Amino acid sequence: MPHDTGDPTREGGPMPALDAMMTAAQDRYRSSFTIAVLLTVAGPAPSAAQLRRRAVRCWGGQDRLRLRPVTDPAGRPRRPYRWSAGRDWDPATHVVVTGTAPGQDLRELAADLVGPCLPERPGGPLWQLHLVPALPGAPEGHALLLRAHHALLDMASLGRLARLLCDEGGGGGGGARAGAGGSGPAKGTPTGTAAGTCPALPVLHALHGVARRAGRRAGGRAAPAAGGPGPRVSWVDLPYAVMDTARGALPGTRVTVNDVVLAALTAALRATPQALDGYARLDRVYSGVPVDLRGPADAERLGNVLSGTRLPLPVWSDDPVTRLRAVHRAMRRNKDRRRALGGARLTDAAARLGTWGVHAMSRFMYADPGTITLSCSNARLCDRPLTMDGAPVDSFTGVSFVVPHARFQFLLTTYHRTHTFGVTGDRACGPWLDDLTAAFATEVHRLADLA
């Protein structure tokens, strides 16, 4: 049975900076910080009892899954924010059966499940595995959706847990192995470097990187009312080979997948006028870019091992090569100046100021429209095909939440030979989210044709 490695909070204690900031943001703004991974399996569904036994076998040694925030009598997180190492988790409440409603597809179900704040009730679970026993239009298949409060787990952690549940990760019986595949292509350095020995210069670069205010949207986005309509979700699949070819579209340079994603996102925003409707400064459209700081020593660690940078999106340009070049230079500059490492040290310093510092940084990161306009993540969930009880896992997709001030959030996930570009938006975005994802795919193909 695999166990947590390198997690200093596995026995409880003060929340690390990022955990505390996301806990504070959800509590203060009542806006969901729920993320999820969705697997579709081309085989008959297990019973609830079978899936619970499998989850206990595969995840019983993961101490991170036992953590709970210390709360007041009303169930709200107590300040200063701390983790408590609770009892072993209850399979009956953490592994549940959830069917689709008549006429509902998997995207709508995923949106309904990332919409609520976790826990949904005082003392309720911070994470859940949902078994969808029948898929619309595919009576022989089923789906599994693993969702969690982002303060507990990041997308790489969800990917690792899902891999552990599969046959290749130990879910099929016998000896369990550590999760296969990488947790994401955008890597920083080990967390010890980020938090402990990072020199002052990257911190100054991190501050300079967020000094210029993003263009604000008139009115912003109000946090959804509790129990009100949830978000909408759209996604589109792209062959791995097409994205790989698009990396050669910039003459003389082979850019990264992140560069292609951000350039294609810029084109999609231009092609979908409603996406930036109301923004006063289109020359100041900024995307946040999370960076995974796991190193070789803690590659399998669960939790939030993240920092981030931001960069301007060149929505002012109508030329695909110019857009790609601008994004590539901005990403290169962020990496050369080690802004992700500086940002990690900055958030740690803010957390050491206590609750005031946590709240100030939380508002700046998640609820200030002058910081970022949107966020775009890239998570490599698994590089090779997986099976569940011998049946192939057809798809493996991440689903994100929408930060309080934004209208939508973007996420590229990679499973085997397929990239999936997804967007989560508020209900007002529903009529045109599919147009946005389609425009993204069109631009990736266009860049591939230019390579």
N, C-alpha and C positions, 0 to 999 in steps of 0.2 A: 504494500500500500504506500503510495507516494506521500511525502510529507512536505510541509512548507520549508523553504530554505531561506535563511537570511532575513526574516521578517522580525524586526525588533518589537513589534506590537502584538505578537501572537499570544502573549499572556496578559494583554490589556495594558493600560497606562495612557499617558497623554497622547492625543492624536497627533500624528505628523502634520506638517503645515497644510499640505494639499487636502488631506482628509478633513481637517478642521474647517478649511475654507468652504469646501463643498457642503459640509454639514450645516454651516452657518448660512450659506446662500439659500439652500432649500428651506431651512426653517424660517428665514427672514422674509423671503420673497414668495414662499409657497409655490414655487415653480419646480417641476419634476427634474431631478438629476438621475433619472433611471436610464440605464443602458442595457442592451441585450445582444445576444447572438442567436441566430435562428438557423437550425439545421433541418433540411428536408431529407427523408430517408425513403428509398425505393423498396419498401418491404412492409410487412404487416406490423402493426403497432403492438408493443408489449402491453401487458396489463399494468395498472398502477402499482400493484404489489411488486411485480418484476422490476419495474423501473426504479422503485424505491430501494430495493435490495441492491441493484446495480449502483445507484448513487452512493449508498452507504459504503459499498465495497471500494468504490473508486475515490471518494472524497472524504471518507471518514478520518483520514490523517491530516486533512487540511485545517490547521488551527485557525487560519484567518476566517473561515466560515462560521466560527463560533463567536466572533466578536460582535458586541452590541454597544451602542452609545450609552453612556450613563445619562439617565433622564430624570426629570422632576416628576412629581406625582401625576401631572397632566400628560406625561408621555413625551414632552419636548426635551431636546438635548440640553443638558445642564452645562453651564459655563463655569470654569474653562472646560473645553471639550475633551472628553476622555473616552477611551475604549474600555469596555469591561469584557473579560473572557468568560462567556457564559457556559452553560452546560452544553453537552452534545446536541446538535440541532435535531429537530423532530422531523422525520421523513414525511409524516402525514401532512404537515403544514408547509413544508418546503418543496415537496414534489406533488404536483396536483394535475388533474386532468382538466383541460380547457378546450371545449369544442368551438368551432366557428358558428356564428349565428346564420340563419337562412340568408343567402345572398352575400354573405361576408367572405372576402378572400383573405389570404395570409397577410397581405400588407395592411389591411384594415385591422386585423387582429393584432399584429405587431404594434401598430400605432396605439391601439387601446391599452396594450400592456406596458408601453413605455410612458404613457401619459400620466398615470398616477404617481404621486410621491410615495416612496417606500421609507418606512413601513406604512401600509395603508390604514393601520389602526395602532394605537399604543400597544407596544409589546409584540407587534406582528413581525414577520420575517423581513430582513433586509435584502434577501435574495430568494428566488424561487425558480424551480425548473417546471415548465409547463409542457405537458404532453398533449399534443393535438392529434387525436387518434385517426382522423380522416381528413384528407386534403380535398378541397374543391376541385373536381375534375380529375382526380387521381385516387380512385377508391383503394388501390393497393398500397398507397404510400401513407406516411405519417410525418409529423414534424415535432421537433423539440425546440423550445424557446427558453433560454436561460437569461433571466434578468436580475439586475442588482442595482442598489444605490451606488453611484459612482464613488462616494466617499469610502466604500468598502473595497471595490474592485474596479480596475480599469479594463479597457477592451482587451488588452493582451492577457490579463488574468482570466477573463471570460473565455477567451480562445483556448487557453491552457486547460481549463476545467472541462470544456467541451471535448477537447482531444482526449483527455483522460477517460472520459465516459465511453469513447469509441473502443472498438476491439483492439486497435493498434496501441492505445494508451493504457490498456489493462482492463477495460470494461468487459472483455469477452471471457474472462476467467483468470486463471493462473497468475503468474507474476506480473506486476504492474511496472511500467516504465515511465520515466518522466515524459512529459508531453513532447510530441514530435513537432517539427517545424519551427519556424521563427516567429517571434512575436511582433515584428514590424521592421520595415526597412529603414526608418528614420531613427538612427541610433545616436546617442550622445556618448557619454563615458560612464563608467560605474558610478553609482550614487555616492560613494565615498568621496570621489573627486568633486562631484557637484556640491556637496554640502560642507565638506571639510577643508579642502586645500585649494579651492578655486581662488585665484588672485583677484585683486580689486578691479582690474581693468575690465574683465567681462561684465562685472556688475554695473560699471559705468556705461558700457555699451548697451546693456539691457535697459537701463534707464533711458538712454538716448533713443533706443529703438521704439519706445512708447511715448516719447515726448510730444510728437506731433499728433494732434487730435484727429480722430477719424471724423468724416462727414456724418452729421447726425441726421436721422430720419425724423421728420415732423411727427411728434406724438409717440414715437417709439413703439414698444409692444407691452401692453399690460400683462401682468402675470395671470394665467387662467384661473378662473374661480374654481374652488374645490368642488369636485363632482360635475364640473361643466364639460363641454365637448373637448375631446382630446386632440392631439396633433394629427397630421396626415403624413403618410410615408410613401415615397416613390423610389424605385431603384431600376437600374438597367445593367445588364451583363455585357462585358467586353472580353473578347478572347485575349489571352495573355500575349499572343504573338502580335496582335495589333498594337497594344500599348508598348511592347518592346520595340517595334518598328518606329513608332512615333518618337521614341527617344533620340532618333537620329535626324530629326527635322531641322535642328539648328546647325547650319554649316560649320564644319570644323570641330564640333563638340558633341559628345554624347551626354545628354542631360539625364537627370534622375527621373524616376517615376513621379516623385513629388512635383517636380517642375512641370511635367506634362499635365498632371492633374490640375494644378493651380492655373496653368495657362488655358486649359480646356474649360475650367470653371469660369474664368474671366469671359471667355467667348460665350458661354451659356448665359451668363448674366446680361451680356449685351444683346443676346438674341431673345431674351425674355424681359421686356421692358417693365413688367409688373414687379419683378424681383427687387428692383432698386427704386421703385416709385416713391417719391417723397424725400429722397436724400438730397440735401442741399449742396453737397460737395462730392461730385462723382470722381474728382481727382484725388479724393481721400477715402477710397474704399479699401479697408484693411481686412485681411484674413488672419485669424489666429492659426498657428500651426503647432499642435502638440508634438513633443519630442520624447521618445522612450529613452530613459537613461539607464536601462539595465545593461550591465556588462556581463562578461563570461561567468563571473563568480556568482551572479544572482539572476541568471537568465530565466529561471523557473519561479522566481519569487512572485507571490500574489500581493495585490495591493495597488497603490498608486505610485509608480516609479516614473514620474513624468515631470517635464518642464514644458516650456513652449516659447515660441517667438511669434512675431507678427511681421507681415510684409504688405506693401501696397499692391493692389491688383490693377494692372494697366487697362482698365476699362475704357480709357481714352483712345486706345489704338484699335484700328479696324484691320490690322495686318497680323495674321497668326504667327509669323516668325518674329515680328517685333514684340508681340506679347510674350512669346516663349523666352526670348532673349532677356526681356525685362525681369521676368519671374526668376530665371536662372541666376541672373546677377544678384538679385535681392536675396535669394536663398544662399548663394555662395558667400555673400557679405555677412549674413547672419551666422553662418558656420565659421567663417574665418575669425569673426569677433567673439565667438563662443557665447552668443547671447542666451542660448538655452541654459548653459551652466550658470551664467550670471543671474538669470531669472530664478533658478532653483535656489541659489544662495539668498537672493532677495526675499523670496517667500519665506524661507526659513528664518531670516532675520525679523520679518514682520511678525511671524508666529511667536517669537521669543518675547515680543512686547506684550503678550497676553491677549485677552479677548479683544481689546481695542484694535490691536494690530491685525488679528484674524479678520475682524469685521471690515476694517479699512481695505485690506488687500482683497477680501472676498468681493466687496462692492466694485473695486477697480477691475478685477478680473472677469466678473460674471454679470454685472448689472450696470456698467457705465458705457453708454453708447458712444462715448468719445474714445474708447480704447480700441474696440474692433467692431466691424460691421457684421462679420460672420466668422465661422470657424470651419476649418476643413482638416480632417484627420485621415491618416493612412495606416491601416492595420493589416499586416500579413498574418492571417489566421492559421494557415497550414499549407505547406508546399507539396504535399502528396495526398493521393486519394485516401479516404477513410471509409470504414464500414461499421455497421451497427448490427450485431448478431448476424454477420455475414452479408447483410444487405448494403449496397453502396449508399454512401451519403452523397446525394446529388448536388446539394448546395450548402454553403456555409457563409452566412451573411451577418454583418453587424448592423445594429439599429441604434441611433443616438437620440438624445433629447434636444430641446431647444433652449438655449440660455435665456435668462429672463428678458434681456433688452432686445434680442434678435428676433427675426421672423423665421429663420431656418438655420439648419446645421447640416454640414456635408460630411460624408464618410466614404472612403474607398476601402474596401476589404478585398483580400486576395485569398482564394482557396484553390489549390492545385493549379490548373491552367486557366483560371477565370478571375478577372477583376469584376467587382460589383460596385458601382457608384450609386450611393443612396443619399437621399435628402429627407430630413424630417422638418416639416414646417407647421406653422399654426393653421387653424382651420381656414382662415382667409386665403391661404396660399393654395388650397386644394385644387381649384380649377386649372391651375397652370403648373403644378409641380411636375407632371409627366412631360410637359413641354421643356422644362428646365433639364431634366435628366436626358431627354432625347437630344437636346442641343449639345449637351456635354459629349455624348457618344458621337455625334456628327463631327465635332471638332477633333476628337481623338483620331477618327478615321481620316480627317483632312490632314492632320499633322503626319500621319503615317504615309499618306499619299505624297507628301512633300519630302519625305526622307529619301 
